[in-house]
Amino acid sequence: MSTVIHWFITHRVAANLAMFCILTLGLLAIPRLQQELIPNVELDRISVQVRYPGASVTTVEQSLCTPLENAIHDIAGGEELVSWSYPGLCSLTLDVAQGYDVNALVAEMRSRLTDPSLLPAQAEAADIQILQVRNRALRIIVSGDESYASLLSNAQALRRGLLALPAVSSAEIQDREKPEIRIQFSLTDLYRYPLQLQQINRQLIQQAAPAAGGLLETGDGDVLIGNDRDFRYARDYEDLLLASDGEGKRLHLADAATIQDTRTDASALAKLNGKPALALDIYRTGNDDITAISAAVNTYLQQHPPAANISHYIWQDEAVNFSERLNLLLDNALSGLLLLFIVLLLFLNARLSFWVSVGILVSFVGTLFILPLTSTSVNFISLFAFILVLGIVVDDAVVVGEAIFARQELGEQGAQAPYQAHWMFINRYYFQ
């Protein structure tokens, strides 16, 4: 290290050229910096989901989950493998051992699961994702004197439009009723008709639930046998039979129960200024830039005004908080650099004060070039680290500058003064 420093001290042109290269590389790296308020945390866990429409839980277990487990259980770096079987869906999670590359395991899993003979032909392609904690970047409030269905329809249209933007990758509607079809019986109706909830449950399952008849093995492959029942709306359940007598009288579900589809017939869970409201949360995932998300969303809202009697409000924009912290750091850095130059100018000389200040600026600008190479983003934590390191760098720069000035006062000139000053600094801070 001492040899390198001495070489740069005696070769001023090389030192100046290195300084300009560092400044240029740092400035060119600014557009490539990833900006986020809080960095995303990867869980070192991989999720695998495969859909098999119409398949029962037993069929999913036998035809999807078991083959998938057998295909990936011995992947190097995998720890705990857990699977869940649902009607028409198999879900697996694989924990990755410390020290292994998650992306490499995902590539290996994709390679193994592309075998066409592994899963039934009716099964969809495996959806493999690296699980990570999402951070909200923006919240939009959709509010107005309209029905819940109108607000929900407007929020869904807004979500589709935002997801079409390149900068937005994840958005979800909040403060809404759970999307489901509710069948509610009052005590009066239960007493009026001699019905029991268990009996009603069996009747509804027999008539409305998808029925899987198993697999038919053929020479061309396995064929799933089932029915084509498709109950998607509340009106589809109204004519389901609950009971009948010998005279031909029939009791339908709509006669004894209230059927509500919360996707369209519900009340908003939140209000804004006394008006019903829904929230649309925009999340930042992967390498998304929080400032780019904010700019894209604000531009979209300006170009696509809401319908009559409905308003869109940006309730929380994390890019604003990020910009405030970044501006605070820049203001403190520039004001501190100016104050340092003035103080050094009062006690040292103008030339030394200038180069000490320039050295501090170059060191921080050069850091901007290193951040993208190490996959480090500009976030709340890294900004705090910048503030801490700022004090350390300024302190060391002042000490070295004062040492050079002291050596010059003793009569040392040219390259001898800075060389002796840096050597004294190294001995004091690294060998004592």
PyMOL commands that set and color helices and strands:
alter all, ss='L'
color gray80, all
select helices_A, chain A and resi 2-10+12-32+57-72+102-113+148-163+187-192+197-208+234-237+253-256+290-303+318-347+350-373+380-409+416-430
alter helices_A, ss='H'
color red, helices_A
select strands_A, chain A and resi 41-51+78-86+89-96+127-133+135-144+170-174+181-184+212-218+221-226+241-244+250-252+258-261+270-272+275-284+310-317
alter strands_A, ss='S'
color yellow, strands_A
deselect
rebuild
show_as cartoon
